[in-house]
Amino acid sequence: MQTQTTYPLLHRLLHWGLALTMMVMLLTILLRLGWMEKNHMAAIIHQGLAKIDLIITDKKSVIIAKSIRGVMFQWHIYFGYAVSVFLLARFVYMAKFGLHYPSPFSRQATTKQKFQAWVYWIFYAGVALSVILGLLLKFGPEAIEDQVETIHKLALWYFVPFIGLHLAGILVAESGNDKGLVSKMIGG
C-alpha cells in the first residue's frame, strides 16, 4: 500500500499510544540507570543521614534506595502492560487494514521504502521481543529469570536508534515530497 494522504483516527491513536507508552518506558529505564541508580541513591541517602548523625551500613542504604525506586519502577511494569495492549492492537489493525507502507519484498518499492519497511519490521520485532521477555520476567519461571532479564535489558536498546531514525525520516519527509506528514499524523 502506498503512503496515504490521511491517517484514520484508529491508526493515529495506536501510533501515539505506542509512542507515548514507549517513551514512559524509556524514561523509567533512564531514571533507573541515572538519577535513581541504586548505588548512586544509596550514597546520597548515606550522606544525608550522616549530616544528621545517623549512620547506617552501605547495604542498608542500598535497601532503602531500592525501595524508593521500586515505586517508580512499578510504572515501568504498568506501562509495559500498556505497550503490550497497544502492540497487540497494532498487529490486529495491520492484519485487518494492511500496512501503510510498501512491503520490503515489493518489487515496486523503492530502496528508501524498503529501508523504511525494514526499520519498522525490526522495530516491531524488538517491541514484541521486549514485551514477551517482560511478561516472562513477571510471570515466567524463576529458573530463567537471570537470562531473560539480561536479554530484556539489551533488547530495549533498539528503541534509541529507532527514535533517531524515525525523527531523521520525519525531517527528510517534511523537507521532501511528504510535506505535512506530521500534521497528518496528528490531525488526520
C-alpha positions as CSV (number, residue, x, y, z in Angstrom):
1,M,0.0,0.0,0.0
2,Q,1.4,3.4,-0.9
3,T,1.7,6.2,1.6
4,Q,-1.7,7.6,2.4
5,T,-2.7,11.2,2.3
6,T,-4.5,10.9,5.6
7,Y,-4.4,8.5,8.6
8,P,-7.5,7.2,10.2
9,L,-8.2,8.0,13.8
10,L,-7.6,4.5,15.0
11,H,-4.2,4.4,13.2
12,R,-3.2,7.7,14.9
13,L,-4.4,6.6,18.3
14,L,-2.4,3.4,18.1
15,H,0.7,5.2,16.8
16,W,0.6,7.9,19.5
17,G,-0.4,5.4,22.2
18,L,2.5,3.2,21.4
19,A,4.9,6.1,21.1
20,L,3.9,7.7,24.5
21,T,3.9,4.4,26.4
22,M,7.3,3.5,24.9
23,M,8.7,7.0,25.9
24,V,7.5,6.5,29.5
25,M,9.2,3.1,29.5
26,L,12.4,4.6,28.2
27,L,12.2,7.3,30.9
28,T,11.9,4.7,33.7
29,I,14.9,2.9,32.3
30,L,17.0,6.2,32.0
31,L,16.0,7.1,35.6
32,R,17.0,3.6,36.8
33,L,20.3,3.9,35.1
34,G,21.0,7.5,36.1
35,W,19.5,9.5,39.0
36,M,17.8,6.5,40.5
37,E,20.6,4.0,40.1
38,K,20.7,2.1,43.4
39,N,24.3,2.7,44.4
40,H,24.1,6.4,43.5
41,M,20.9,6.8,45.6
42,A,22.4,4.8,48.4
43,A,25.4,7.2,48.6
44,I,23.0,10.2,48.7
45,I,21.0,8.5,51.5
46,H,24.1,7.6,53.4
47,Q,25.5,11.2,53.2
48,G,22.1,12.7,54.0
49,L,21.7,10.6,57.1
50,A,25.3,11.3,58.2
51,K,24.5,15.0,58.2
52,I,22.0,14.3,61.0
53,D,24.4,12.0,62.8
54,L,22.6,8.8,61.7
55,I,25.0,6.2,60.4
56,I,23.8,3.1,58.6
57,T,25.6,0.5,56.6
58,D,26.0,0.7,52.8
59,K,23.9,-2.4,52.5
60,K,21.0,-0.8,54.3
61,S,21.4,2.4,52.2
62,V,21.0,0.2,49.1
63,I,17.9,-1.5,50.5
64,I,16.3,2.0,51.1
65,A,17.3,3.1,47.6
66,K,15.8,0.0,46.1
67,S,12.5,0.6,47.9
68,I,12.3,4.2,46.8
69,R,13.0,3.4,43.2
70,G,10.7,0.4,43.3
71,V,7.7,2.7,43.3
72,M,9.0,4.4,40.2
73,F,9.7,1.0,38.6
74,Q,6.1,-0.1,39.1
75,W,5.3,2.5,36.4
76,H,7.6,0.6,34.1
77,I,5.6,-2.5,34.6
78,Y,2.2,-0.7,34.2
79,F,3.3,0.9,31.0
80,G,4.8,-2.4,29.9
81,Y,1.2,-3.8,30.1
82,A,0.0,-0.8,28.1
83,V,2.7,-1.3,25.4
84,S,1.5,-5.0,25.2
85,V,-2.1,-3.9,24.6
86,F,-1.1,-1.2,22.0
87,L,1.3,-3.6,20.2
88,L,-1.4,-6.4,20.0
89,A,-3.9,-3.8,18.8
90,R,-1.4,-2.5,16.2
91,F,-0.8,-6.1,14.9
92,V,-4.6,-6.7,14.7
93,Y,-5.0,-3.3,12.9
94,M,-2.2,-4.1,10.4
95,A,-3.7,-7.6,9.8
96,K,-7.2,-6.1,9.1
97,F,-6.3,-2.9,7.2
98,G,-2.9,-3.7,5.9
99,L,0.4,-1.8,6.1
100,H,0.6,1.9,5.5
101,Y,3.9,1.4,3.7
102,P,5.1,-0.9,0.9
103,S,6.4,-4.3,1.9
104,P,10.2,-4.6,1.9
105,F,9.7,-7.5,-0.5
106,S,7.7,-5.5,-3.0
107,R,9.2,-5.2,-6.4
108,Q,7.5,-1.8,-6.8
109,A,9.0,-0.4,-3.6
110,T,12.0,2.0,-3.9
111,T,15.2,1.4,-1.9
112,K,14.1,4.1,0.5
113,Q,10.7,2.5,1.0
114,K,12.3,-0.9,1.5
115,F,14.7,0.6,4.1
116,Q,11.7,2.2,5.9
117,A,9.8,-1.0,5.9
118,W,12.7,-3.0,7.4
119,V,13.2,-0.3,10.1
120,Y,9.6,-0.7,11.1
121,W,9.7,-4.5,11.0
122,I,12.8,-4.5,13.1
123,F,11.2,-2.0,15.5
124,Y,8.0,-4.2,15.9
125,A,10.1,-7.3,16.3
126,G,12.1,-5.5,19.0
127,V,9.0,-4.3,20.8
128,A,7.4,-7.8,20.6
129,L,10.6,-9.3,22.0
130,S,10.7,-6.8,24.8
131,V,7.1,-7.4,25.7
132,I,7.5,-11.2,25.7
133,L,10.6,-11.0,27.8
134,G,9.0,-8.5,30.2
135,L,6.0,-10.8,30.6
136,L,8.3,-13.8,31.2
137,L,10.1,-11.8,33.9
138,K,6.8,-11.1,35.6
139,F,5.0,-14.4,35.1
140,G,7.6,-16.9,33.9
141,P,9.6,-19.5,35.8
142,E,12.2,-18.2,38.3
143,A,14.8,-20.6,36.9
144,I,15.2,-18.5,33.7
145,E,14.9,-15.0,35.3
146,D,18.5,-14.0,35.1
147,Q,18.9,-14.9,31.4
148,V,15.6,-13.3,30.5
149,E,16.4,-10.2,32.4
150,T,19.8,-9.8,30.7
151,I,18.2,-10.2,27.2
152,H,15.3,-7.9,28.2
153,K,17.7,-5.1,29.2
154,L,19.6,-5.4,26.0
155,A,16.5,-5.8,23.8
156,L,15.2,-2.3,24.6
157,W,18.2,-0.6,23.1
158,Y,16.8,-1.0,19.6
159,F,14.4,1.8,20.6
160,V,17.0,4.6,21.0
161,P,18.4,4.2,17.4
162,F,14.8,3.8,16.1
163,I,13.9,7.2,17.7
164,G,16.8,8.8,15.8
165,L,16.0,7.1,12.5
166,H,12.3,8.0,12.9
167,L,13.0,11.6,13.6
168,A,15.5,11.8,10.8
169,G,12.9,10.2,8.5
170,I,10.4,12.8,9.5
171,L,12.8,15.6,8.7
172,V,13.6,14.1,5.3
173,A,9.9,13.6,4.6
174,E,8.9,17.1,5.7
175,S,11.6,18.7,3.6
176,G,10.9,16.4,0.6
177,N,7.8,15.1,-1.1
178,D,5.8,14.3,2.1
179,K,5.3,17.8,3.4
180,G,2.7,17.9,6.2
181,L,3.3,14.3,7.3
182,V,3.5,15.3,11.0
183,S,0.2,17.3,10.7
184,K,-1.5,14.2,9.1
185,M,-0.3,12.0,12.0
186,I,-1.7,14.5,14.5
187,G,-4.9,15.7,12.8
188,G,-5.6,13.0,10.2
